[in-house]
Amino acid sequence: MVNVIPPAGSDSAREVVLIITDDHTDVDEVVSVLEQKRYDVKTAIFDGKTLKNTPRKAPSAVLCYFTKVDSAIDKIVSTLKERYQPRNIPFIGALNRTNEHLKCFDSLIFPPAHPAQIANRVNSMVRINVMQTEIALRIDTLWQDFRVDYDFTEMSFEDPFRVLFIGKATPEFMVIINALQTRDVEVVAAFTSFSAFDFLHEHAFDAVVMNALTTVEPAMTISETMRRNSKLYHVPTLFLIGDDFDSYDMAYQKGATDLIASSCTEDQISGRILELANYHRIHRQLKTEFEKIGCETCFDKDSRTYSSDFFSAHLARACKYYPTQGLPLSLITVKANPAYDGIVPPEAEKKAYDQLADLIKNMVRMQDAVGRLTDNKFAITFPAQEKARLETVIDRLFGVIDCTAFDLGDGSSKTFRLQIKVNLTQQIEEESAPDLLKRTLQANTPQSSGSNEGLLSANDPEALVTRQRYV
C-alpha cells in the first residue's frame, strides 16, 4: 500500500518536473540542471510507505530517482499514472540496476549517470510528449474541420539501426562494435574526423559513438560541431570513456548525449546505445509526420506554411486543450512591410513575403505551427511554452533576417529590406483563439528598434512584447 499525499494549498503544473526519490540529498545536482533548463522542480520523498508532497495537477514529467532497491516503485508509478489521468505523462526511471526488470517506465537510466545526462533525458521525453500531443491535435483539426482522414507514414522499426563509430580501433571499441553487430546493428567505422563528417553528411545514422579512451578532444569537437548543424543536431552522441575520465561537465556542454564507461558490460553498453538510437528514430518519425500533416487547402500554396483557415481552426483547438492540461500556450505574430525609398514592384514584394514565410518556418520547432494570415502577416503557436522562454526565438528571427536582402526584380541589381514587427503573448487562462490572436495583433505597448525595451515578464502572462525593426 502506497499513500500519496499532496501538499497543502494550490500548485502550478506549468513546466513542472516531479522527482520521486528515497534520498533528497542525492538529487540536488539533477534539480539544479533541470532548473537551468527552466523547469519548476517539485520533489516528493518516499519514506518506504508514504509519498509526500506530490503536486495536485499533472506535471510535465515524472523522474523516479531511487538509490536503493524498492519493491514499491511499480506501485508508485501506477498510482501516479492513474491519479494524473487523462494526461499522458512520461515516466523516467533513474534506478539501481537491480530494478532493470521494471516495465512501467517510458525510459530508464542506470548508473553511472551524470546529472546532465538525466536532465537531458527528462527534457527529451517532455519534448517528444509535446510533439506527439501536437500531432494528435493537428490530426483532429484535419478531420473535424476539413474532413480529411489522415494516414500515418509507414515506417518499419524492424529495419536495423545504423550506428557510426568514430575513433581509434582499440580493443574496447572493437568489442562494442562486435556486440552490436550480433544484434543486427549496421555499424559504420570512421577512424578520422574527416571521414566521419563525410559519412555524417552522406548518410543518416541513429547514433554516433566516439572513442574517448585515449584522447577526448576529437570527440568534443565533433559533438560540438554536430550541435551547430541543423541536420545533425538531434543525432545522439555517446562517448566511450575510461575510469580516469574527469571532463563530464565539459562533455555535456559540448553536446554529448551520454558518457559510457568502458568498464560496463557489453549488454549494458549496447543497451544504452540502442535506447538512444530508438529515441532518435522516433524523433525522425515524428518529424516526417509534421512535414506531412495537412491537405491541399490546409497549406498556403506559395510557402507551405499553414493557411489562415487551418491555422485558425488549429489555434482554436489548442486554446481549448492546453489550459485543461495546465500547460501554457504562447503566440507570436509577425507583420512585414517593405523598407525602401523607392517603389517595390508588387511581384518582388510578394516574393519577399514568401521567402520570409520559409525563413520563419525553418527557425521554429516542428511542433510550432506557422500560419500565414495574409500575404504579409504570420502567426506561430508555441505549445507548452511560456513566453519568457521565447525571447531567444525573436532574437534568432531578427538575427537571420538581418542578413537577408530581397531582389527588386526586373533585371535590377538593387535590393530592398523589410520592416518587421513581432508581437509575443501568452494565453490567459481559457482565453479564446480569436481573442488571443486579436490581442497579439493589436499589441500597443511601447515599441523598440532592436533594443531590449519592454522585455518579457515571466510572472505576467497578460504582458505583451512588441518589437519593431528594419532588417
C-alpha positions in Angstrom: 0.0 0.0 0.0 1.4 3.4 -1.1 -0.1 6.5 0.3 0.2 9.6 -1.9 -0.2 12.9 0.0 -0.5 16.2 -1.9 0.9 19.4 -0.3 -1.5 21.9 1.3 -2.6 24.8 -1.0 -2.5 25.2 -4.7 0.4 24.4 -7.0 1.2 25.1 -10.6 1.7 22.4 -13.2 3.3 24.6 -15.8 6.5 23.2 -16.9 6.8 21.1 -13.7 9.1 18.1 -13.3 8.2 15.9 -10.4 11.1 13.9 -8.8 10.2 10.9 -6.7 13.2 9.9 -4.6 14.2 8.0 -1.5 17.1 10.4 -0.8 16.6 14.1 -1.5 20.2 15.0 -0.9 21.2 12.7 -3.8 19.1 14.6 -6.4 20.3 18.1 -5.7 22.6 18.3 -8.8 19.8 16.9 -11.1 17.4 19.5 -9.7 20.0 22.2 -10.4 20.4 21.2 -14.0 16.7 20.9 -14.6 16.2 24.4 -13.1 18.8 25.7 -15.5 16.6 24.3 -18.3 13.8 26.5 -16.8 11.7 23.7 -15.2 9.9 24.1 -11.9 11.1 21.1 -10.0 9.0 19.5 -7.2 10.5 16.8 -5.0 8.4 14.1 -3.3 10.1 11.9 -0.7 9.2 8.3 -0.4 9.9 7.0 3.2 9.1 3.4 2.5 5.3 3.7 3.0 4.2 7.2 2.1 4.9 9.6 -0.8 4.6 13.2 0.4 4.2 16.5 -1.4 3.1 15.3 -4.8 1.5 18.2 -6.9 -2.3 18.1 -7.3 -2.0 19.0 -11.0 -0.2 16.8 -13.5 3.5 17.6 -14.1 5.2 17.6 -17.5 7.3 14.6 -16.5 8.0 12.3 -13.5 11.5 11.3 -12.7 11.8 8.4 -10.2 15.3 8.6 -8.7 15.8 5.7 -6.4 19.2 4.8 -4.9 18.1 1.6 -3.3 16.0 -1.4 -4.4 12.4 -0.9 -3.6 9.5 -3.2 -4.4 7.1 -0.2 -4.2 8.4 1.5 -7.3 6.0 -0.2 -9.7 3.0 0.6 -7.4 4.1 4.3 -7.1 4.2 4.7 -10.9 0.9 3.0 -11.4 -0.7 5.1 -8.7 0.6 8.4 -10.1 -0.4 7.4 -13.7 -4.0 6.8 -12.5 -4.0 9.9 -10.5 -3.0 12.2 -13.3 -5.3 10.7 -16.0 -6.2 11.6 -18.7 -2.9 13.4 -19.3 -0.2 11.3 -20.8 3.0 11.9 -18.8 6.4 10.4 -19.5 7.9 8.5 -16.5 11.7 8.3 -16.4 13.5 5.9 -14.1 17.0 6.7 -12.7 17.4 3.5 -10.8 19.8 1.0 -9.3 20.4 -1.7 -12.0 18.7 -4.4 -9.9 15.5 -2.7 -10.9 16.1 -3.0 -14.6 13.3 -5.6 -14.9 10.6 -2.9 -14.3 8.4 -2.3 -17.4 6.4 0.7 -16.0 8.8 3.4 -17.3 9.0 5.1 -20.7 12.7 5.5 -20.3 15.3 4.0 -17.9 18.8 5.3 -16.9 21.2 3.2 -14.8 24.4 4.2 -13.0 26.9 5.6 -13.7 24.7 8.6 -14.9 25.8 12.2 -14.8 23.1 14.8 -13.6 23.2 16.5 -17.0 22.5 13.1 -18.7 19.5 12.5 -16.5 18.2 16.1 -17.0 18.7 15.8 -20.8 16.7 12.6 -20.9 13.9 14.2 -19.0 13.9 17.2 -21.3 13.9 14.9 -24.4 10.9 12.9 -23.1 9.0 16.1 -22.4 9.7 17.3 -25.9 8.6 14.1 -27.5 5.4 14.1 -25.5 4.6 17.6 -26.6 5.3 16.6 -30.2 3.0 13.6 -30.0 0.3 15.7 -28.5 0.6 18.4 -31.1 0.4 15.8 -33.9 -2.8 14.4 -32.4 -4.3 17.9 -32.2 -3.4 18.6 -35.9 -4.9 15.3 -37.0 -8.1 16.2 -35.0 -8.2 19.6 -36.8 -7.8 17.8 -40.2 -10.8 15.5 -39.5 -13.1 17.8 -37.5 -12.7 20.9 -39.7 -11.6 19.6 -43.1 -12.9 16.1 -43.1 -9.5 14.7 -44.1 -8.8 11.2 -42.7 -5.0 11.2 -42.0 -2.9 8.0 -42.5 0.4 7.8 -40.7 3.5 7.3 -42.7 4.7 3.7 -42.9 8.0 3.3 -41.2 9.5 -0.1 -40.2 11.1 -0.1 -36.8 12.4 -3.6 -37.7 14.9 -2.0 -40.1 18.4 -2.4 -38.5 19.8 0.6 -36.6 22.7 2.3 -38.2 25.4 3.5 -35.8 28.6 5.4 -36.7 31.7 4.6 -34.7 34.4 7.3 -34.7 38.0 6.9 -33.4 40.8 4.5 -32.9 40.1 0.8 -33.2 41.1 0.0 -29.6 40.2 -3.4 -28.2 37.4 -1.9 -26.0 35.9 -0.2 -29.1 36.0 -3.3 -31.2 34.3 -5.4 -28.6 31.3 -3.0 -28.6 31.2 -3.0 -32.4 31.1 -6.8 -32.5 28.4 -6.9 -29.8 26.2 -4.5 -31.7 26.7 -6.5 -34.9 25.4 -9.6 -33.2 22.2 -7.6 -32.6 21.9 -6.9 -36.3 23.0 -3.3 -36.0 24.6 -1.8 -39.1 27.9 -0.5 -38.0 30.0 2.0 -39.9 33.5 2.8 -38.7 35.3 6.1 -39.3 38.9 6.3 -37.9 39.4 10.0 -38.5 37.3 13.2 -38.1 37.4 13.9 -41.8 36.0 10.6 -42.9 33.4 10.8 -40.0 31.9 14.1 -41.4 31.9 12.6 -44.9 29.7 9.8 -43.6 27.5 12.1 -41.5 26.7 14.3 -44.4 26.1 11.4 -46.9 24.1 9.0 -44.7 21.5 9.0 -41.9 22.6 7.5 -38.6 20.6 6.6 -35.5 23.5 7.2 -33.1 27.2 8.2 -33.1 29.7 6.5 -30.7 33.1 8.1 -30.2 36.2 6.6 -28.7 37.4 9.0 -25.9 39.5 6.4 -24.1 42.9 7.8 -25.2 42.0 11.4 -26.1 38.7 13.3 -25.7 39.3 16.4 -27.8 38.2 14.9 -31.2 35.0 13.6 -29.6 34.3 17.1 -28.0 34.9 18.8 -31.3 32.7 16.5 -33.4 29.9 16.6 -30.8 30.0 20.4 -30.7 30.0 20.7 -34.5 27.0 18.4 -34.8 25.1 20.5 -32.3 25.7 23.5 -34.6 24.3 21.7 -37.6 20.5 21.6 -38.0 20.6 18.3 -39.9 22.8 16.6 -37.2 21.5 18.5 -34.1 19.3 15.7 -32.8 21.6 12.7 -33.6 22.7 11.3 -30.2 26.4 11.3 -29.5 27.9 8.9 -27.0 31.5 8.9 -25.6 33.2 5.7 -24.6 35.3 6.7 -21.6 37.8 5.2 -19.1 37.7 5.2 -15.3 40.1 8.2 -15.2 37.8 10.4 -17.3 37.2 13.8 -15.4 35.6 16.1 -18.0 32.0 15.2 -17.5 30.7 18.8 -17.3 32.6 19.9 -20.4 31.5 16.9 -22.4 27.8 17.7 -21.8 28.4 21.4 -22.5 29.9 20.3 -25.9 26.7 18.4 -26.7 27.4 14.8 -25.6 24.2 12.8 -25.1 25.7 10.0 -22.9 29.0 9.0 -21.4 29.6 5.3 -21.2 32.3 3.7 -19.0 34.3 1.0 -20.8 34.1 -1.0 -17.6 30.3 -1.6 -18.1 29.3 -4.9 -19.6 28.7 -5.4 -23.3 25.0 -5.7 -22.7 24.8 -2.5 -20.7 26.8 -0.5 -23.3 24.8 -1.9 -26.2 21.5 -1.3 -24.4 22.4 2.4 -23.8 23.4 2.9 -27.4 20.3 1.2 -28.8 17.9 3.1 -26.4 19.2 6.4 -27.7 19.1 5.1 -31.3 15.5 4.1 -30.9 14.7 7.5 -29.4 16.2 9.3 -32.4 14.3 7.1 -34.8 11.0 8.0 -33.0 12.1 11.7 -33.4 12.7 11.2 -37.1 9.3 9.5 -37.5 7.6 12.5 -35.7 9.4 14.9 -38.0 8.1 13.0 -41.0 4.5 13.3 -39.7 4.8 17.0 -39.0 6.0 17.6 -42.6 3.1 15.6 -44.0 0.1 16.5 -41.9 -2.2 18.7 -43.9 -4.2 18.8 -47.2 -4.3 21.0 -50.3 -6.5 23.6 -48.6 -4.5 23.4 -45.4 -1.4 24.9 -46.8 -0.5 28.3 -48.3 0.4 27.3 -51.8 3.4 29.7 -52.1 5.2 29.0 -48.8 3.9 25.6 -47.4 3.1 27.3 -44.1 -0.4 26.6 -42.9 -3.3 28.5 -44.5 -5.2 31.1 -42.5 -8.2 28.7 -42.3 -6.2 25.7 -41.0 -4.2 27.9 -38.5 -7.4 29.5 -37.1 -9.1 26.1 -36.6 -6.0 24.6 -35.0 -5.4 27.6 -32.7 -9.0 27.2 -31.5 -8.4 23.6 -30.7 -5.0 24.3 -29.0 -6.6 27.2 -26.9 -9.2 24.7 -25.6 -6.8 21.8 -24.9 -3.7 23.2 -23.3 -5.5 25.0 -20.4 -7.2 21.8 -19.4 -3.7 20.3 -19.0 -2.3 23.2 -17.0 0.1 24.0 -19.9 0.9 27.4 -21.4 0.3 28.3 -25.0 2.2 31.3 -26.5 1.7 33.1 -29.7 4.0 35.2 -31.9 2.7 37.3 -34.8 5.0 38.8 -37.5 3.9 41.7 -39.7 6.2 42.8 -42.6 6.4 45.8 -44.9 9.0 47.0 -47.4 11.6 49.4 -46.1 12.7 51.1 -49.3 12.8 54.7 -50.5 11.6 53.9 -54.0 8.8 51.8 -55.4 8.9 48.0 -54.8 7.2 46.1 -57.6 4.2 44.0 -56.3 5.8 40.8 -57.6 9.0 41.4 -55.8 7.2 42.3 -52.6 5.1 39.1 -52.8 8.2 37.1 -53.4 9.9 38.6 -50.4 7.0 37.7 -48.2 7.1 34.1 -49.5 10.8 34.0 -48.6 10.1 35.4 -45.2 7.5 32.7 -44.6 10.1 30.0 -45.4 12.6 31.6 -43.0 10.1 31.7 -40.2 9.1 28.1 -40.7 12.7 26.9 -40.7 13.5 28.8 -37.5 11.0 27.2 -35.1 10.5 23.7 -33.8 8.4 21.1 -35.6 5.6 21.3 -33.0 5.3 25.1 -33.5 2.6 25.7 -36.1 3.3 28.5 -38.5 0.2 30.1 -40.2 0.0 32.7 -43.0 -2.8 35.0 -42.1 -2.4 37.4 -45.1 0.4 38.0 -47.6 2.5 39.9 -45.0 1.1 38.7 -41.7 2.2 35.4 -40.0 1.4 33.7 -36.7 3.2 31.0 -34.7 1.9 28.9 -31.9 4.3 27.6 -29.2 2.6 24.7 -27.3 3.6 24.1 -23.7 6.0 27.1 -23.9 5.8 30.2 -21.6 6.5 33.4 -23.4 9.5 34.0 -21.1 11.3 31.3 -22.9 10.7 32.8 -26.4 12.9 35.9 -26.3 15.6 33.9 -28.0 13.2 32.9 -30.8 12.6 36.6 -31.5 16.4 37.3 -31.4 17.0 34.5 -33.8 14.3 35.7 -36.1 15.8 39.2 -36.3 19.4 37.8 -36.5 18.6 35.7 -39.6 16.6 38.3 -41.4 19.3 40.9 -40.6 21.4 39.1 -43.2 18.7 38.9 -45.8 18.1 41.3 -48.7 15.4 40.8 -51.3 15.6 41.3 -55.1 13.7 44.1 -56.7 13.5 42.0 -59.9 13.1 43.2 -63.5 16.8 42.7 -64.1 17.7 45.3 -61.4 20.8 44.7 -59.3 19.2 46.6 -56.4 17.8 45.0 -53.3 15.4 46.1 -50.6 14.8 45.1 -47.0 11.7 44.5 -44.9 10.5 46.3 -41.8 9.1 43.7 -39.4 7.0 44.0 -36.3 7.0 41.0 -33.9 4.4 40.6 -31.1 4.5 38.0 -28.4 1.7 37.0 -26.0 0.7 34.1 -23.8 -2.8 32.8 -23.4 -4.6 34.0 -20.3 -6.4 31.1 -18.6 -9.0 29.8 -21.1 -8.9 32.8 -23.5 -10.5 32.0 -26.9 -8.5 31.7 -30.0 -10.0 34.9 -31.7 -9.3 36.9 -28.6 -5.8 35.7 -28.2 -5.0 36.4 -31.9 -6.6 39.8 -31.8 -4.8 40.7 -28.6 -1.5 39.8 -30.2 -2.0 41.5 -33.5 -3.3 44.7 -31.8 -0.5 45.0 -29.3 0.1 48.7 -28.5 2.8 48.5 -25.9 5.9 50.8 -26.4 7.8 49.7 -29.5 11.6 49.4 -29.8 14.1 49.3 -32.7 16.1 46.3 -31.8 16.6 47.4 -28.2 15.6 45.4 -25.1 12.9 47.8 -24.1 9.7 46.0 -23.0 11.4 42.7 -22.4 9.4 39.7 -21.1 7.9 39.4 -17.6 7.9 35.8 -16.6 5.2 36.4 -14.0 2.8 38.4 -16.1 1.1 36.4 -18.9 -1.0 39.4 -19.9 2.1 41.4 -20.8 2.6 42.0 -24.5 6.0 42.2 -26.1 6.3 44.2 -29.3 9.5 44.8 -31.2 9.8 46.7 -34.5 12.9 46.9 -36.5 14.3 47.4 -40.0 16.1 44.4 -41.4 
